[in-house]
Amino acid sequence: MPDPSIRRHPPAVSALWHSSHPGPSVVVTLVAITLGVASGLEPWRIAVLGAAILLGQLSVGLSNDAIDAPRDTATGRTDKPIARGDVSLRAAWVAASGAVVLALVLSCVLGWAMGIAHAIALAAAWAYNAGLKSTPISVLPFIVSFGLLPSLVTLLADPPSLAAAWAWVAGAALGVAIHLTNVLPDLEDDAQTGVRGLAHRLGRRLSAVVAAMALVVGAVAVLLGPDAGITVFGVITFAGVVVMAVAGLVLALVRAPGRGVFRLVMLAALLLCVQLAATGQSLVA
């Protein structure tokens, strides 16, 4: 009979997957694929786009956990596979490096413009992991990466083109909201290890307020920006974003913001992505 005192480690591949922040990685990938479908890209381009975005996001998640491993160990993070010893730091770095190289290769297969834009977005994300997360401008990588997200799709059009200005605003606003709410549950652990980004300096409530306002700004940009004008579906999704953002704001004002506020803001963010995807080929500048 197996000794219950002997700890079983999950397979390395499983541990690496859980170290890659798979939830956000998959969500961002699905957003990019949805934008690609809505923009009328060929199926093969959509498939390669999805693979490139997913690999890039996985590299960001893996590098984040690899860099944070000493801090996670110091704070006793049992939800982090590297800190638990389920996978080695070396394996995480090898996987992160391989994923980012493959992501950029696939992006360049789609076109040099797309490859350059994706490289900038990933460089911003890795820069956040490498140290910007502990500075007052910790939100900047999110503004850059998410602001570029619509252009990663429009640069695959014929001819390639950057996304319209309103799409940049919507993407950047989404990045602000995601950054400010994503760190709320970890503020205390971060404080113990000297991480003081923008959300830490603003505090829980003000971060939640700014995140909600950013989502509303993004929703307004998507509602009013497209040349096709205001649609019924656009109004419905806009209203959904506003309701969820306001609900998150109210919850943040009546109690200490935590995962509840984060979930509401994430729901509003998903609605904003749906609203953005519904604009279709209007994304092109």
Secondary structure, 3 states (H helix, E strand, C coil): CCCCCCCCCCCHHHHHHHHCCHHHHHHHHHHHHHHHHHCCCCHHHHHHHHHHHHHHHHHHHHHHHHHHHHHHHHCCCCCCHHHHCCCCHHHHHHHHHHHHHHHHHHHHHHCHHHHHHHHHHHHHHHHHHHCHHHCCCCCHHHHHHHHHHHHHHHCCCCCCCCECHHHHHHHHHHHHHHHHHHCHHHHHHHHHCCCCCHHHHHCHHHHHHHHHHHHHHHHHHHHHCCCCCCCHHHHHHHHHHHHHHHHHHHHHHHCCCCHHHHHHHHHHHHHHHHHHHCCHHHHEC
